[in-house]
Amino acid sequence: MNGVDDAALLEQARRGDEGAFSELFSRHQRAVFRYAVYMCGADAADDVVQDTFMNVLMKSGRYDASKGAVISYLLGTARHLMLKRLSRSRSFSMEEFTEDLNVEGAIERETPLDDFARQETIEVVRAAVQSLPPAHREVIVLCELEEMDYVEAANVMQCPLGTVRSRLNRARALLSRKLGGVIQE
Amino acid sequence: MTRNDSNRHDSELSAALRALAEEDAKLSASPDVEKRLLSELRAISRARRRRTWLGVSSVAAALLLGIALYVRHPSGTVQAPSAPEAAIAEVATEFLPLPYYHVPMNTGSTVRIEVPATALVAFGLAPRDFREGDGTIQADVLVGEDGLARAVRFVRTLRN
């Protein structure tokens, strides 16, 4: 199974091939899990992974290789399911997820530097990423942590390429300001 | 902040994010998730096999029924109509649902068959003076592209 490409594995898994499914799962479950942890918290991440793979197994014929890699398809599905899940909570606002709002407010929130003395640098960076507004957090997770290119990230985020670029610049600027004292150590 | 400071800050941020990504590489869904998904996959496969078997057996049953009806009532060669075509009219019931009527279909076609007139009884359509052994009646069966019969209507030919 190692040499089989993702699209073929997905097709075989949909036909009930357990080996193909296990290979596909082991290749991509971590990326989906990490994305879910950052976007809707560790408690819900297992459920998001399960729902995502279940969803792509059940909906045959929905994957179009010309529109992006299987990992983009999986993350796009995870994103859709998370938005549905989050929209059920009263405090959730779809705009927060899709618009570059409240950037200054994000800076004014309690910064992870307040806890710096008690945490490892890496945990401070993680906390800084998690404290970003959702739209900025998402672009950092996809482009920096998952190392996706702009095209793939735009595919997942369902937005134009230029938006990915500008949002990433703003997100990095926000992170720099939050981490100013840490990354110059 | 000078351009050099800004560049240094930028590359330090990238390094910090890379370190976080390396740390996060260990994160993984619980092993139970894969077990649950594999068990769902098996259930889906079982259901699919059952549907396929039902489909095949329905088609086989329809064929056997058709053959049986043909053997009982061979129509032989097509007879020329005794009257001009324009003088022949048909009256038909509405299409009546069969057990697979709820299964979605994209395309379908109607097949005309002869069935024992007792079939009318099953649909509550037998006339008052109906008796067992009243011969056959024509029926149009609506069959989907999957071979499953969705509906039937009964047809009576009127000759003027």
HADDOCK unambig.tbl for C-alpha pairs under 7 A between the chains (distance, minus, plus):
assign (segid A and resid 16 and name CA) (segid B and resid 41 and name CA) 6.22 0.50 0.50
assign (segid A and resid 16 and name CA) (segid B and resid 45 and name CA) 5.56 0.50 0.50
assign (segid A and resid 18 and name CA) (segid B and resid 38 and name CA) 6.82 0.50 0.50
assign (segid A and resid 29 and name CA) (segid B and resid 29 and name CA) 6.78 0.50 0.50
assign (segid A and resid 30 and name CA) (segid B and resid 27 and name CA) 6.38 0.50 0.50
assign (segid A and resid 30 and name CA) (segid B and resid 28 and name CA) 4.93 0.50 0.50
assign (segid A and resid 30 and name CA) (segid B and resid 29 and name CA) 6.64 0.50 0.50
assign (segid A and resid 33 and name CA) (segid B and resid 28 and name CA) 6.21 0.50 0.50
assign (segid A and resid 33 and name CA) (segid B and resid 29 and name CA) 5.94 0.50 0.50
assign (segid A and resid 34 and name CA) (segid B and resid 27 and name CA) 6.63 0.50 0.50
assign (segid A and resid 46 and name CA) (segid B and resid 29 and name CA) 5.48 0.50 0.50
assign (segid A and resid 46 and name CA) (segid B and resid 30 and name CA) 6.62 0.50 0.50
assign (segid A and resid 46 and name CA) (segid B and resid 33 and name CA) 6.79 0.50 0.50
assign (segid A and resid 50 and name CA) (segid B and resid 33 and name CA) 5.93 0.50 0.50
assign (segid A and resid 50 and name CA) (segid B and resid 37 and name CA) 6.81 0.50 0.50
assign (segid A and resid 54 and name CA) (segid B and resid 37 and name CA) 6.80 0.50 0.50
assign (segid A and resid 122 and name CA) (segid B and resid 20 and name CA) 5.87 0.50 0.50
assign (segid A and resid 125 and name CA) (segid B and resid 16 and name CA) 6.96 0.50 0.50
assign (segid A and resid 126 and name CA) (segid B and resid 20 and name CA) 6.74 0.50 0.50
assign (segid A and resid 144 and name CA) (segid B and resid 17 and name CA) 6.65 0.50 0.50
assign (segid A and resid 145 and name CA) (segid B and resid 17 and name CA) 6.65 0.50 0.50
assign (segid A and resid 145 and name CA) (segid B and resid 18 and name CA) 6.82 0.50 0.50
assign (segid A and resid 145 and name CA) (segid B and resid 21 and name CA) 4.91 0.50 0.50
assign (segid A and resid 176 and name CA) (segid B and resid 13 and name CA) 6.64 0.50 0.50
assign (segid A and resid 183 and name CA) (segid B and resid 12 and name CA) 5.88 0.50 0.50
assign (segid A and resid 183 and name CA) (segid B and resid 13 and name CA) 6.40 0.50 0.50
